[in-house]
Amino acid sequence: MAYIRRAANGDGAGPGGCIFCDLPAEDDDERNYILARGRHTFVILNAFPYNPGHLMVAPYRHVGDYLDLDDEELAETMAFTRTAVRGLREGSDAHGFNLGMNLGHAAGAGIADHLHMHLVPRWGGDTNFMPVVGQTKVLPELLSETWERLRPWFVARQDQDRLAPGGSPPARRS
């Protein structure tokens, strides 16, 4: 719940500022649901998922404009996105994916000052009456369960999908 409370004010700012800056700076990836770290970007589960496995890839650098991403940040974002698609396809039997960024408040960004790629796994029939009638979403899995299920897959695949040729990502934290 602490992770959700930190993001609850809608602009990403918690007591220290931006969740995409604050959470990777902490030394507790499991508590913060950080699945993987690269040299320039990291992967984190969404605290408000549309479906189990809804995750985000964000640069460490606080940047809100897509055109301000440097080549390394952009390449690593896409490499992590590829790793996530593979992991969710094989580990969750996802039938499809929604990928995207909401750039700016007008485009629907909840945290417009720090861009991030959303990856939402989809399954045939994964929508039902609850979001329409009850204005809520029923998720069959807790965030902690999703983290435990996906984290080992990311760790195993990170070496195969080397994100920074010749380099190594920061030490993994648990």
DOTIMI-713257 format. One line per field, with one value per residue: residue number from 1; residue in three letters; chain; x, y, z of N, C-alpha, C, O in turn. Coordinates in Angstrom, 2 decimals, always signed. Example, Ala and Ser with C-alpha at 12.3 -4.5 7.8 and 13.67 -1.06 7.14 Angstrom:
BEGIN
num	[1:2]
residuo	[ALA:SER]
cadena	[A:A]
n_X	[+13.19:+12.85]
n_Y	[-5.69:-2.25]
n_Z	[+7.80:+7.08]
ca_X	[+12.30:+13.67]
ca_Y	[-4.50:-1.06]
ca_Z	[+7.80:+7.14]
c_X	[+13.20:+12.90]
c_Y	[-3.30:+0.03]
c_Z	[+7.80:+7.87]
o_X	[+14.24:+13.41]
o_Y	[-3.32:+1.14]
o_Z	[+8.46:+8.04]
***
This chain:
BEGIN
num	[1:2:3:4:5:6:7:8:9:10:11:12:13:14:15:16:17:18:19:20:21:22:23:24:25:26:27:28:29:30:31:32:33:34:35:36:37:38:39:40:41:42:43:44:45:46:47:48:49:50:51:52:53:54:55:56:57:58:59:60:61:62:63:64:65:66:67:68:69:70:71:72:73:74:75:76:77:78:79:80:81:82:83:84:85:86:87:88:89:90:91:92:93:94:95:96:97:98:99:100:101:102:103:104:105:106:107:108:109:110:111:112:113:114:115:116:117:118:119:120:121:122:123:124:125:126:127:128:129:130:131:132:133:134:135:136:137:138:139:140:141:142:143:144:145:146:147:148:149:150:151:152:153:154:155:156:157:158:159:160:161:162:163:164:165:166:167:168:169:170:171:172:173:174]
residuo	[MET:ALA:TYR:ILE:ARG:ARG:ALA:ALA:ASN:GLY:ASP:GLY:ALA:GLY:PRO:GLY:GLY:CYS:ILE:PHE:CYS:ASP:LEU:PRO:ALA:GLU:ASP:ASP:ASP:GLU:ARG:ASN:TYR:ILE:LEU:ALA:ARG:GLY:ARG:HIS:THR:PHE:VAL:ILE:LEU:ASN:ALA:PHE:PRO:TYR:ASN:PRO:GLY:HIS:LEU:MET:VAL:ALA:PRO:TYR:ARG:HIS:VAL:GLY:ASP:TYR:LEU:ASP:LEU:ASP:ASP:GLU:GLU:LEU:ALA:GLU:THR:MET:ALA:PHE:THR:ARG:THR:ALA:VAL:ARG:GLY:LEU:ARG:GLU:GLY:SER:ASP:ALA:HIS:GLY:PHE:ASN:LEU:GLY:MET:ASN:LEU:GLY:HIS:ALA:ALA:GLY:ALA:GLY:ILE:ALA:ASP:HIS:LEU:HIS:MET:HIS:LEU:VAL:PRO:ARG:TRP:GLY:GLY:ASP:THR:ASN:PHE:MET:PRO:VAL:VAL:GLY:GLN:THR:LYS:VAL:LEU:PRO:GLU:LEU:LEU:SER:GLU:THR:TRP:GLU:ARG:LEU:ARG:PRO:TRP:PHE:VAL:ALA:ARG:GLN:ASP:GLN:ASP:ARG:LEU:ALA:PRO:GLY:GLY:SER:PRO:PRO:ALA:ARG:ARG:SER]
cadena	[A:A:A:A:A:A:A:A:A:A:A:A:A:A:A:A:A:A:A:A:A:A:A:A:A:A:A:A:A:A:A:A:A:A:A:A:A:A:A:A:A:A:A:A:A:A:A:A:A:A:A:A:A:A:A:A:A:A:A:A:A:A:A:A:A:A:A:A:A:A:A:A:A:A:A:A:A:A:A:A:A:A:A:A:A:A:A:A:A:A:A:A:A:A:A:A:A:A:A:A:A:A:A:A:A:A:A:A:A:A:A:A:A:A:A:A:A:A:A:A:A:A:A:A:A:A:A:A:A:A:A:A:A:A:A:A:A:A:A:A:A:A:A:A:A:A:A:A:A:A:A:A:A:A:A:A:A:A:A:A:A:A:A:A:A:A:A:A:A:A:A:A:A:A]
n_X	[+0.81:+2.05:+3.43:+1.31:+0.13:+2.16:+1.95:-0.54:-1.42:-1.58:+0.18:+2.55:+4.22:+5.54:+6.41:+9.11:+9.17:+9.17:+7.81:+9.08:+11.64:+12.19:+11.56:+13.37:+15.70:+15.64:+16.54:+15.13:+13.89:+11.93:+9.85:+9.14:+8.34:+10.05:+11.14:+13.37:+16.61:+18.44:+21.21:+20.32:+17.58:+14.64:+12.40:+9.14:+6.36:+3.02:+1.28:-1.41:-2.80:-4.13:-4.41:-3.18:+0.33:+0.70:+3.01:+5.69:+8.22:+10.82:+13.02:+15.89:+16.60:+15.01:+12.74:+10.40:+9.69:+9.48:+11.21:+13.45:+14.73:+17.76:+19.78:+20.64:+18.87:+16.45:+16.93:+17.36:+14.92:+13.26:+14.48:+14.04:+11.26:+10.86:+11.92:+10.02:+7.66:+8.33:+8.63:+6.07:+4.49:+5.45:+5.49:+2.97:+1.18:+0.04:-2.22:-2.04:-0.88:-0.98:+0.91:+2.46:+2.90:+1.74:+1.99:+2.20:-0.28:-2.67:-2.81:-3.43:-1.58:-0.77:+1.44:+3.12:+5.59:+7.65:+8.41:+7.20:+6.99:+4.15:+3.18:+0.75:-0.49:-2.75:-5.67:-7.88:-11.20:-10.72:-12.04:-14.92:-18.16:-17.62:-15.83:-17.49:-20.12:-19.62:-17.59:-14.99:-12.13:-11.53:-8.91:-7.16:-4.87:-2.47:-0.26:+2.20:+2.31:+2.40:+4.88:+6.62:+6.23:+7.07:+9.62:+11.85:+11.90:+12.65:+15.23:+16.55:+16.32:+17.58:+20.33:+20.42:+19.15:+20.96:+21.20:+22.92:+25.43:+28.62:+28.61:+27.40:+24.38:+23.29:+23.85:+21.66:+18.86:+17.10]
n_Y	[-1.20:+1.20:+1.95:+2.54:+4.65:+6.56:+7.27:+8.33:+11.01:+11.70:+13.16:+11.96:+12.80:+12.18:+12.31:+12.85:+13.73:+12.64:+9.51:+7.88:+8.68:+8.53:+5.83:+3.96:+4.88:+3.98:+1.19:-1.25:-3.27:-5.27:-4.45:-2.13:-3.08:-3.24:-4.73:-5.10:-3.69:-1.51:+0.15:+2.68:+2.71:+1.31:-1.34:-1.48:-2.64:-1.56:+0.30:+0.61:-1.40:-2.29:-4.86:-8.02:-8.02:-5.63:-3.33:-0.88:+0.86:+2.96:+5.79:+6.44:+9.06:+12.14:+13.02:+14.45:+14.82:+13.12:+13.63:+14.46:+12.24:+10.40:+8.51:+6.10:+5.77:+5.52:+3.21:+1.27:+1.34:+0.22:-2.29:-3.41:-3.43:-5.34:-7.59:-7.76:-8.31:-10.84:-12.25:-12.04:-13.18:-15.83:-16.50:-15.85:-16.50:-14.52:-13.16:-10.94:-7.49:-4.17:-1.41:+1.63:+5.23:+7.94:+11.09:+14.00:+15.88:+16.36:+14.18:+12.20:+11.47:+10.47:+10.99:+13.30:+14.55:+12.73:+10.60:+7.37:+4.03:+2.12:-1.25:-3.46:-6.57:-8.62:-10.67:-12.80:-11.97:-10.60:-8.40:-7.30:-6.91:-5.47:-3.09:-1.38:-1.33:-1.42:+0.39:-0.38:-2.54:-5.97:-7.80:-10.81:-11.34:-10.45:-7.59:-8.27:-11.01:-11.02:-9.73:-11.64:-13.75:-12.73:-11.54:-13.47:-14.33:-12.04:-11.64:-13.93:-13.59:-11.19:-11.39:-12.72:-10.93:-8.79:-5.60:-3.51:-3.56:-4.82:-3.66:-3.64:-3.90:-1.99:-3.44:-6.06:-5.67:-6.85]
n_Z	[+0.00:+0.54:-1.77:-3.49:-2.09:-2.31:-4.94:-5.14:-5.36:-8.00:-9.69:-9.61:-7.69:-4.62:-1.17:-1.69:-4.30:-7.48:-8.38:-10.26:-10.05:-7.30:-6.41:-7.78:-6.61:-4.05:-1.97:-2.34:-4.28:-4.43:-2.68:-3.99:-6.40:-8.61:-11.43:-13.09:-13.83:-15.86:-17.46:-18.11:-17.86:-16.21:-15.15:-13.94:-12.06:-12.62:-10.25:-10.39:-12.06:-15.30:-16.10:-14.80:-14.68:-15.96:-16.75:-16.57:-18.38:-17.67:-17.96:-15.86:-15.68:-15.13:-17.28:-19.45:-22.09:-25.07:-27.20:-25.94:-24.97:-24.88:-27.24:-26.05:-23.88:-25.24:-26.81:-24.80:-23.49:-25.45:-25.69:-23.13:-23.27:-25.26:-23.91:-21.87:-23.32:-24.33:-21.91:-20.73:-22.68:-22.76:-20.00:-19.02:-20.90:-22.52:-24.90:-26.47:-26.65:-25.31:-26.05:-25.15:-24.76:-22.87:-23.64:-22.09:-20.25:-21.64:-23.27:-21.59:-19.66:-16.45:-14.95:-16.12:-16.22:-16.21:-18.48:-19.54:-20.71:-21.22:-20.83:-21.42:-20.85:-22.71:-22.90:-24.67:-24.10:-21.74:-20.77:-18.99:-17.39:-15.06:-15.15:-16.57:-15.37:-12.56:-12.30:-11.66:-11.53:-11.55:-10.42:-10.88:-9.46:-7.00:-6.75:-5.57:-6.06:-8.84:-9.21:-8.01:-9.79:-12.29:-11.91:-11.69:-14.33:-15.74:-14.67:-15.59:-18.37:-18.85:-19.22:-21.67:-23.40:-23.66:-22.59:-22.70:-24.65:-23.93:-21.48:-18.09:-16.24:-13.32:-10.07:-9.12:-7.03:-4.22]
ca_X	[+0.00:+2.89:+3.72:+0.11:-0.03:+3.14:+1.52:-1.96:-1.81:-1.85:+1.22:+3.76:+5.03:+5.33:+7.13:+10.40:+9.06:+8.66:+7.95:+10.03:+12.97:+12.32:+11.53:+14.63:+16.77:+15.55:+17.26:+14.18:+13.18:+10.74:+8.80:+8.75:+7.93:+10.97:+11.44:+14.70:+17.34:+19.47:+22.11:+19.62:+16.14:+14.23:+11.06:+8.39:+4.94:+2.12:+0.53:-2.83:-2.76:-5.33:-4.40:-1.97:+1.50:+0.81:+4.27:+6.17:+9.65:+11.09:+14.43:+16.23:+16.65:+13.70:+12.51:+8.99:+9.49:+10.05:+12.30:+14.62:+15.41:+18.97:+19.73:+20.79:+17.62:+15.43:+17.26:+17.17:+13.47:+12.70:+15.02:+13.28:+9.91:+10.96:+12.08:+8.73:+6.73:+8.71:+8.34:+4.62:+3.94:+5.82:+5.20:+1.57:+0.38:-0.72:-2.64:-1.70:-0.33:-1.08:+2.15:+2.35:+3.22:+0.85:+2.92:+1.51:-1.57:-3.75:-2.83:-3.84:-0.48:-0.96:+2.72:+3.57:+6.96:+8.64:+7.77:+7.32:+6.31:+3.23:+2.97:-0.41:-0.82:-4.18:-6.15:-9.23:-12.24:-10.27:-12.91:-16.22:-19.09:-17.20:-15.40:-18.59:-21.19:-19.11:-16.50:-13.84:-11.51:-11.21:-7.65:-7.04:-3.54:-1.90:+1.00:+3.33:+2.32:+2.88:+6.32:+7.29:+6.12:+7.80:+11.00:+12.86:+11.97:+13.47:+16.62:+17.09:+16.35:+18.38:+21.63:+20.23:+18.77:+21.92:+20.66:+24.00:+26.57:+29.91:+28.45:+26.52:+23.45:+23.57:+23.61:+20.26:+18.48:+15.89]
ca_Y	[+0.00:+2.40:+2.30:+3.17:+5.94:+7.51:+7.70:+8.65:+12.39:+11.82:+13.76:+11.19:+13.37:+11.75:+13.20:+13.24:+14.23:+11.81:+8.08:+7.28:+9.03:+8.10:+4.38:+3.27:+5.35:+3.21:-0.08:-2.32:-3.50:-6.09:-3.59:-1.13:-3.82:-3.04:-6.06:-5.15:-2.44:-1.40:+1.27:+3.95:+2.56:+0.22:-1.88:-1.48:-2.96:-0.44:+0.18:+0.66:-2.14:-2.63:-6.32:-8.53:-7.91:-4.27:-2.78:+0.33:+1.02:+4.39:+6.15:+6.97:+10.51:+12.80:+13.65:+14.34:+14.98:+12.00:+14.11:+14.69:+10.98:+10.19:+7.26:+4.97:+5.62:+5.02:+1.82:+0.40:+1.26:-0.75:-3.61:-3.90:-3.71:-6.64:-8.60:-7.87:-9.01:-12.27:-12.83:-12.14:-14.13:-17.18:-16.74:-15.61:-16.89:-13.36:-13.28:-9.69:-6.44:-2.75:-0.71:+3.04:+6.32:+9.10:+12.22:+15.24:+15.73:+16.32:+12.83:+11.26:+11.10:+10.73:+11.55:+13.86:+15.07:+11.65:+9.68:+5.94:+3.15:+1.15:-2.52:-4.11:-7.84:-8.79:-12.02:-12.80:-11.98:-10.05:-7.32:-7.80:-5.87:-4.73:-1.71:-0.58:-1.20:-1.16:+1.37:-0.96:-3.66:-7.10:-8.42:-12.13:-11.55:-9.33:-7.08:-9.04:-12.29:-10.74:-9.48:-12.92:-14.58:-12.15:-11.15:-14.46:-14.37:-10.88:-11.88:-14.94:-13.08:-9.97:-11.74:-13.08:-9.72:-7.80:-4.27:-2.55:-4.37:-4.48:-3.10:-4.42:-3.04:-1.89:-4.67:-6.33:-5.51:-7.64]
ca_Z	[+0.00:+0.56:-3.16:-4.02:-1.43:-2.84:-6.27:-5.07:-5.64:-9.42:-10.52:-9.40:-6.62:-3.25:-0.27:-2.25:-5.66:-8.56:-8.09:-11.20:-9.55:-5.91:-6.19:-8.12:-5.73:-2.82:-2.04:-2.07:-5.54:-4.23:-2.10:-4.99:-7.59:-9.73:-11.98:-13.71:-13.95:-16.87:-17.23:-18.33:-17.63:-15.32:-15.37:-12.68:-12.18:-12.40:-8.99:-10.74:-13.32:-16.06:-16.08:-14.15:-15.54:-16.51:-16.26:-17.22:-18.55:-17.53:-17.78:-14.53:-15.81:-15.07:-18.58:-19.81:-23.53:-25.83:-28.05:-25.09:-24.66:-25.68:-27.99:-25.14:-23.13:-26.16:-27.17:-23.66:-23.27:-26.38:-25.36:-21.99:-23.73:-25.94:-22.86:-21.18:-24.20:-24.31:-20.59:-20.50:-23.65:-22.34:-18.60:-18.68:-22.06:-23.01:-26.30:-27.16:-25.78:-25.61:-25.74:-25.47:-23.84:-22.87:-23.55:-21.72:-19.56:-22.63:-23.85:-20.55:-18.76:-15.03:-14.52:-17.40:-16.14:-16.32:-19.42:-19.28:-21.64:-20.63:-21.50:-20.80:-21.49:-22.96:-23.17:-25.23:-23.08:-20.45:-20.32:-18.54:-16.99:-13.86:-15.40:-17.10:-14.39:-11.22:-12.38:-10.99:-12.25:-10.70:-10.84:-10.27:-8.89:-6.27:-7.32:-5.04:-6.77:-10.20:-9.10:-7.76:-10.99:-13.41:-11.58:-12.12:-15.78:-16.15:-14.29:-16.51:-19.75:-18.97:-19.79:-23.08:-24.12:-23.15:-22.85:-22.94:-25.08:-23.33:-20.13:-17.23:-15.51:-11.89:-9.31:-8.84:-5.64:-3.93]
c_X	[+0.85:+3.19:+2.52:-0.10:+0.93:+2.71:+0.13:-2.32:-1.89:-0.78:+2.56:+4.60:+4.61:+6.07:+8.45:+10.32:+8.40:+8.86:+8.95:+11.47:+13.20:+12.43:+12.81:+15.80:+16.77:+16.23:+16.33:+13.32:+11.91:+9.59:+8.26:+8.33:+8.77:+11.43:+12.85:+15.28:+18.36:+20.39:+21.39:+18.14:+15.88:+12.80:+10.38:+6.95:+4.12:+1.32:-0.98:-3.03:-4.14:-5.52:-3.18:-0.80:+1.63:+2.06:+4.65:+7.68:+9.92:+12.59:+14.66:+16.19:+15.23:+13.50:+11.06:+8.72:+10.21:+11.26:+13.56:+15.32:+16.68:+18.88:+19.81:+19.51:+16.54:+15.68:+16.99:+15.69:+12.87:+13.23:+14.28:+11.84:+9.87:+11.07:+10.75:+7.71:+7.05:+8.32:+6.86:+3.97:+4.21:+5.39:+3.75:+0.62:-0.51:-1.02:-2.26:-1.22:-0.78:+0.23:+1.93:+2.78:+2.15:+1.75:+2.15:+0.17:-2.71:-3.88:-3.18:-2.74:-0.83:+0.28:+3.40:+5.04:+8.04:+8.02:+8.07:+6.48:+5.42:+3.21:+1.87:-0.67:-2.34:-4.48:-7.54:-10.25:-11.82:-11.06:-14.26:-17.07:-18.60:-16.71:-16.53:-19.64:-20.66:-18.03:-15.29:-13.31:-11.16:-9.94:-7.49:-5.71:-3.07:-0.61:+2.19:+3.43:+2.83:+4.39:+7.07:+7.29:+7.00:+9.27:+12.03:+12.99:+12.83:+14.94:+17.26:+17.26:+17.28:+19.75:+21.51:+19.92:+19.65:+21.48:+21.74:+25.24:+27.88:+29.80:+27.60:+25.63:+23.86:+23.23:+22.13:+20.02:+17.23:+15.09]
c_Y	[+1.26:+2.88:+3.04:+4.54:+6.99:+8.05:+8.31:+10.07:+12.68:+12.45:+13.05:+11.68:+12.80:+12.72:+13.69:+13.77:+13.26:+10.33:+7.40:+7.67:+8.42:+6.58:+3.67:+3.72:+4.60:+1.85:-1.25:-2.56:-4.32:-5.25:-2.60:-1.75:-3.50:-4.42:-6.17:-3.75:-2.55:-0.25:+2.60:+3.91:+1.42:-0.17:-1.99:-1.87:-1.70:-0.68:+0.16:-0.09:-2.31:-4.13:-6.78:-8.51:-6.55:-3.63:-1.54:+0.28:+2.52:+4.64:+6.59:+8.49:+11.07:+13.60:+13.41:+14.41:+13.86:+12.43:+14.40:+13.40:+10.88:+8.79:+6.04:+4.72:+5.01:+3.56:+0.88:+0.27:+0.20:-2.15:-4.21:-4.22:-5.06:-7.76:-8.83:-8.61:-10.50:-12.93:-13.02:-13.11:-15.56:-17.48:-16.57:-16.02:-15.75:-13.54:-12.06:-8.67:-5.06:-2.14:+0.76:+3.96:+7.39:+10.31:+13.51:+14.95:+15.60:+14.94:+11.77:+10.84:+11.47:+11.35:+12.07:+14.29:+14.01:+10.58:+8.24:+5.18:+2.19:-0.11:-3.23:-5.43:-7.98:-10.25:-11.89:-12.89:-11.38:-8.82:-7.94:-6.63:-5.01:-3.31:-0.81:-0.30:-0.76:-0.12:+0.91:-2.11:-4.74:-7.75:-9.75:-12.38:-10.29:-8.86:-7.89:-10.40:-12.10:-10.51:-10.79:-13.81:-14.05:-11.87:-12.20:-14.52:-13.22:-11.12:-12.86:-14.39:-11.89:-10.27:-12.07:-11.86:-8.57:-6.41:-3.25:-3.35:-3.87:-3.91:-4.00:-3.47:-2.95:-3.20:-4.83:-6.20:-6.31:-7.05]
c_Z	[+0.00:-0.85:-3.77:-3.39:-1.98:-4.19:-6.27:-5.44:-7.13:-10.26:-10.35:-8.25:-5.28:-2.37:-0.86:-3.67:-6.60:-8.24:-9.02:-10.88:-8.16:-5.74:-6.61:-7.26:-4.40:-3.03:-1.72:-3.31:-5.35:-3.68:-3.12:-6.32:-8.82:-10.18:-12.52:-13.78:-15.08:-16.52:-17.29:-17.96:-16.66:-15.64:-14.02:-12.96:-11.90:-11.13:-9.22:-12.05:-13.97:-16.08:-15.30:-15.14:-16.20:-15.90:-17.05:-17.30:-18.53:-17.45:-16.33:-14.56:-15.84:-16.37:-18.99:-21.30:-24.27:-26.66:-27.25:-24.64:-25.49:-26.32:-27.08:-24.35:-24.03:-26.51:-26.01:-23.31:-24.18:-26.12:-24.17:-22.38:-24.44:-24.91:-22.15:-22.04:-24.21:-23.00:-20.36:-21.49:-23.18:-20.90:-18.21:-19.80:-22.54:-24.50:-27.12:-26.14:-26.26:-25.15:-26.01:-24.36:-23.98:-22.62:-23.32:-21.07:-20.54:-23.26:-22.81:-19.59:-17.32:-14.42:-15.78:-17.39:-16.28:-17.22:-19.09:-20.30:-20.86:-21.48:-20.74:-21.53:-21.62:-23.27:-23.77:-24.11:-21.76:-20.00:-19.94:-18.07:-15.83:-14.16:-15.87:-16.03:-13.03:-11.14:-11.57:-11.82:-11.25:-11.25:-10.12:-9.56:-8.17:-6.93:-6.84:-5.73:-8.20:-10.19:-8.92:-9.00:-12.12:-13.13:-12.01:-13.64:-16.29:-15.85:-15.26:-17.91:-19.92:-19.57:-21.27:-23.93:-23.68:-23.57:-23.15:-23.35:-24.48:-21.93:-19.30:-16.46:-14.05:-11.19:-9.02:-7.35:-5.40:-2.86]
o_X	[+0.40:+3.20:+2.69:-0.46:+0.58:+3.06:-0.34:-3.47:-2.24:-0.82:+3.57:+5.59:+3.45:+6.34:+8.87:+11.34:+7.18:+9.96:+9.60:+12.41:+14.26:+13.29:+13.31:+16.81:+17.77:+16.47:+16.67:+12.17:+10.92:+8.47:+7.07:+7.99:+8.26:+12.04:+13.47:+14.55:+19.04:+20.36:+21.78:+17.53:+16.79:+12.08:+10.95:+6.38:+4.48:+0.74:-1.73:-3.39:-5.16:-6.65:-2.23:-0.93:+2.60:+2.14:+4.03:+8.35:+9.31:+13.33:+13.74:+15.79:+14.36:+14.01:+10.56:+7.62:+11.42:+12.21:+14.63:+16.38:+16.68:+18.01:+19.12:+19.11:+15.81:+14.75:+16.45:+15.25:+12.07:+12.49:+13.94:+11.26:+8.95:+10.39:+10.38:+6.97:+6.15:+7.75:+6.44:+3.00:+3.31:+4.96:+3.32:-0.60:-1.66:-0.17:-2.17:-1.16:-0.93:+0.64:+1.28:+2.99:+1.71:+2.20:+1.52:-0.44:-3.64:-4.96:-3.22:-2.94:-1.14:+0.19:+4.16:+5.66:+9.21:+7.22:+9.08:+5.40:+5.89:+3.23:+2.02:-1.05:-3.10:-3.65:-8.30:-10.18:-12.48:-10.77:-14.68:-16.73:-19.11:-17.14:-16.53:-20.00:-21.20:-17.58:-14.65:-14.00:-10.57:-9.91:-7.66:-5.44:-3.25:+0.05:+3.10:+4.54:+3.60:+5.10:+8.06:+8.24:+7.62:+10.08:+13.02:+14.09:+13.66:+15.80:+18.38:+18.25:+17.73:+20.27:+22.41:+20.37:+19.16:+21.41:+21.47:+26.01:+28.20:+30.82:+27.13:+26.04:+24.68:+22.41:+21.44:+20.86:+16.38:+14.04]
o_Y	[+2.29:+4.09:+4.03:+5.49:+8.16:+9.17:+8.76:+10.32:+13.80:+12.30:+13.48:+11.04:+12.93:+13.84:+14.81:+14.22:+13.07:+9.92:+6.44:+7.06:+7.87:+6.10:+2.83:+3.02:+4.58:+1.44:-2.14:-2.12:-4.10:-5.34:-2.27:-1.04:-3.48:-5.17:-7.23:-2.76:-3.57:+0.27:+3.56:+4.96:+0.65:+0.56:-2.52:-1.49:-0.89:-1.76:-0.28:+0.52:-2.44:-4.63:-6.01:-8.92:-6.33:-3.43:-1.21:-0.26:+3.26:+3.81:+7.07:+9.13:+10.52:+14.71:+12.29:+14.08:+13.67:+11.67:+14.58:+13.46:+11.24:+8.00:+5.05:+3.57:+4.11:+2.75:-0.21:-0.79:-0.63:-3.12:-5.39:-5.18:-5.85:-8.78:-9.97:-9.46:-11.33:-14.01:-14.06:-13.78:-16.41:-18.60:-17.09:-15.90:-15.97:-14.02:-12.14:-8.94:-4.83:-2.31:+1.12:+3.57:+7.70:+10.53:+14.04:+13.91:+14.82:+14.58:+10.58:+9.93:+12.62:+12.14:+11.35:+14.37:+14.35:+9.77:+7.92:+5.62:+1.54:-0.03:-3.57:-5.41:-7.51:-10.97:-10.99:-13.78:-11.62:-8.26:-8.95:-5.47:-3.90:-2.39:+0.39:+0.85:+0.16:+0.23:+1.71:-2.60:-4.46:-8.19:-9.83:-13.49:-9.19:-9.65:-8.17:-10.89:-12.93:-11.02:-11.04:-14.55:-14.84:-11.95:-11.84:-14.75:-13.41:-10.82:-12.64:-14.70:-11.62:-9.47:-11.74:-11.77:-7.49:-6.10:-2.24:-3.78:-2.69:-3.71:-5.04:-2.38:-3.74:-3.98:-3.86:-6.56:-6.44:-7.58]
o_Z	[-0.50:-1.10:-4.47:-4.08:-2.11:-4.55:-7.31:-5.82:-7.51:-11.48:-10.90:-7.87:-4.88:-2.78:-0.57:-4.19:-6.53:-7.86:-8.62:-11.39:-7.88:-5.01:-5.86:-7.18:-3.69:-4.17:-0.94:-3.37:-6.04:-4.18:-3.11:-7.27:-9.94:-9.42:-12.42:-13.78:-15.22:-15.40:-16.61:-17.76:-16.32:-16.32:-13.06:-13.98:-11.06:-10.95:-8.35:-13.06:-13.30:-16.09:-15.15:-16.29:-16.93:-14.69:-18.06:-16.43:-19.30:-16.93:-15.67:-13.59:-16.52:-16.52:-18.89:-21.73:-24.10:-26.80:-27.83:-24.01:-26.67:-25.97:-27.32:-24.17:-23.61:-26.51:-26.21:-22.88:-23.74:-26.30:-24.19:-21.87:-24.23:-25.03:-21.86:-21.53:-24.09:-22.99:-19.85:-21.15:-23.20:-20.61:-17.18:-19.67:-22.93:-25.26:-28.34:-24.94:-27.46:-24.00:-26.99:-23.22:-25.09:-21.49:-24.23:-21.32:-20.31:-23.73:-23.12:-18.79:-17.01:-13.48:-16.43:-18.45:-16.45:-16.77:-18.46:-20.69:-19.92:-22.71:-19.56:-22.70:-20.77:-23.83:-23.41:-23.27:-20.74:-18.94:-20.49:-18.33:-15.64:-13.47:-15.59:-15.81:-12.41:-10.05:-10.88:-12.72:-10.21:-12.40:-8.91:-9.12:-8.68:-7.60:-7.62:-5.96:-8.70:-11.05:-9.62:-9.23:-12.84:-14.05:-12.66:-14.16:-17.18:-16.68:-15.71:-18.58:-21.04:-20.36:-22.04:-25.07:-23.35:-24.76:-23.80:-22.49:-24.50:-21.26:-19.77:-16.07:-13.58:-11.69:-8.71:-6.52:-6.29:-2.50]
***
